[in-house]
Amino acid sequence: MAHDEELAQRIHDLLDGEPGVTSRKMFGGLGFMVDGHMAVAAGSQGSLMVRADPADAEEWADGSSVTPMEMRGRPMAGWLLVAPDALADDDQLQLWVDRGIAFVRTLPPR
């Protein structure tokens, strides 16, 4: 399953010029890394994976447009899946990208 090309381009445009940002194909998506840590990823069908502090992630999950990420049926602490309807405009996408970037900037570089 390939990532959503349009979403990946929108993320790329938002992160253009941001220091330490690279992208890499992973988990069937296109991950955007900051200093070696994945901050966000464009998934298939327009969804966005976002890395966050686990306490914030729990607060931000609304159970419909923003849900905890699951891998192999198990929730992943500190990861959210944001549905396309919550990313309709660039301001909404910017909010989630900023949240992912802000969290990984608290981690030591790899």
N, C-alpha and C positions, 0 to 999 in steps of 0.2 A: 504494500500500500504506500503510495507516494504522498509527499506533503503537498499542501495547497500552495501552488506557485504564487497566486495573487497575495495571499497572506504573507508568505515569505518575503515578497518584494516590499510590501507595506512595512514590515518589521525592518528590513534592510534600510529602507529610506529613513525611518525614524532613528536608526542607530548610526547612520552615516556620520563619521567623524568622532564617534564616541571612542575614547581610548581603550585599548585592550580587547576590542571586540573581534571575534572570529566566528565563522559559521562552519558547521560540520553535519553531514548526514548521520542520523542516529535514530534508533527506535522507530523507523518508518517515517520520520519527520526530518526537519532541518532545524538543528539546534543552534542557538546563538549563545556563544560563550563569552564571558568576561574574565580575563586573566585565568583562563582554564576551567572556569566553573560555568555550567549551563545555567543561564538565567531564564530563557524562554525558548520555546520551540514551536514552529509551525507544524501542526499535525495534519492529518488527512481531513477532508471535508470542512476545512475552515476553522477547526478548533485550535486553541492556543494552550500549550502547557506552560505553567508559570511556577518558578521556584520562589518560595516565601518562607519566612520564619514560621514554624509550625503553629505558634499561637495566633499569628495574624491569619494564616491560612484557614484555621478553624473559624475565625470571626468572619472572614470574607466569603466563605462558602455559603451559598444561599439555597443549595439543594436543587436548583433548576438550571440556571445559566452558568453558575460557578459551583463545581463539585470537586471533592477530593479526587486526585488521580488514583487510578487502580492499575496494578500490574499483576497479572495472573490471579485476579479476583481479590487481591489484598490492597487495602488503602496504603498510599505512600505518604508518610508524614512530611509536610512541608512542600507538597506539590499539588497544584490545582489544575483543573481542566476548565477552560473558559470557552463556552459555546459561541458559535459565530454570531448569534443575535446580540451578544454582549460586546461585540467588536465591530458593530456596524459603521461607526465613524472613527476617524483618526484620533479624536480625543479619548474615546473609550479604549482603543488599542494602546495609545500612549500611556494611559493610567496603568494598565497591566504590565506593559513592557517596563515602565519606570519602577514598578513594585519588584519585579524580578531582578532588575539591574541593581536597585538599592540593596536588596538582600545579599546578592553575591558579592557586592563591594565590601560587605562586612567580613567576608571570609579571606583568609590568607591566600595570596597568589599561588598558583601551582607551577 
